[in-house]
């Protein structure tokens, strides 16, 4: 039984990664979106290096947030359309853990690329060295939390008309603490202040999201498909 | 108690209580308004402007209280599938959103003469605004799902997630504010409030509570009739056979 569960979770991750690989061009969209959003900020705010350096972490975080929201929409949509979501619901394994596997594959395909590209954007905004390291740490802790809480939003809205904008509306207020602690840590590092506390809070939020978000997302899926 | 949770019994019971509660609410409102706007002394610093507090503070209290009721009723609906709880959660959302909007608007009206600005990115203001968006998100989700019961149960999950996140949002916003700048405006309420102002405030709080209960009962009764329309008791009640 235990082995069966691990096998099922691994199968979900493998399947999602394979599906994504077969739609490579589509998979690149959120990443391009991440870049474009960050690009319009210097164009609209002005190119002064001093200012860009101070708003940079916030801009990168906003771009990461919007890119995550955009990519989240697909988490349950294709599964809902081809019926594999029903198979997940009927599976003898706990739905919470299967949802966890779905979230993991979302983070691997949407969160991880952002993490790898963030240093390039950081350099463009004049964030380097020490501050860039802290920014990456906040992204490492923060983007999984975005995926986890986002799963609740998309589980609630999967298959609805205008699901994307609805999920965004539901999720943005809930994302506020993550955004505040992440940008707070980076801003503190930028000014040479202690950034540990904010990072610990971010870690605590991630732990809370790991424990509760898959439960809530699984409950939402069951309700929507009852 | 168990009897009361049957939709029909709740409908009949709430029908009996609606009028007394509404009358008591009207009485409290008139008393509180007269006491607060005429009898209570003007503030030594703010003059008469502070009197908006008699509307502002109760609506801010109610905005949080209604969210708690909504999330609590939602949890009951999720666990025990009690129809009355579903209806209470669903009927509370627009009322709570209205209280939140009222708190924000009256705060803004008070802020202009006192702080010299309609809005500051103060911790309390910001978390109240986010609360409004939680309410609006709840309502948007409930509207988007066709089946009423599914909609309420899905929205209940959202309300519970929001209830867990709300304290975190509040404290994170408070931290965010103190990180950026110290408060530049003195906030009302630094000195302990005097009894001559506290008494009308409490009467007004009671009036707001009564207003919520009466509105909740009206909305919940309508909603219950609609949701139960295929049930025989609805026909009996509507034809006036209690």
Interface residues (C-beta under 8 A of the other chain):
Chain A: X149 X152 X156 X157 X160 X161 X162 X166 X169 X170 X172 X173 X174 X176 X177 X180 X181 X184 X187 X188 X201 X205 X208 X212 X216 X219 X220 X223 X224 X226
Chain B: X78 X130 X133 X134 X136 X137 X140 X141 X144 X145 X150 X153 X154 X157 X158 X160 X161 X162 X164 X165 X168 X169 X172 X173 X175 X176 X179
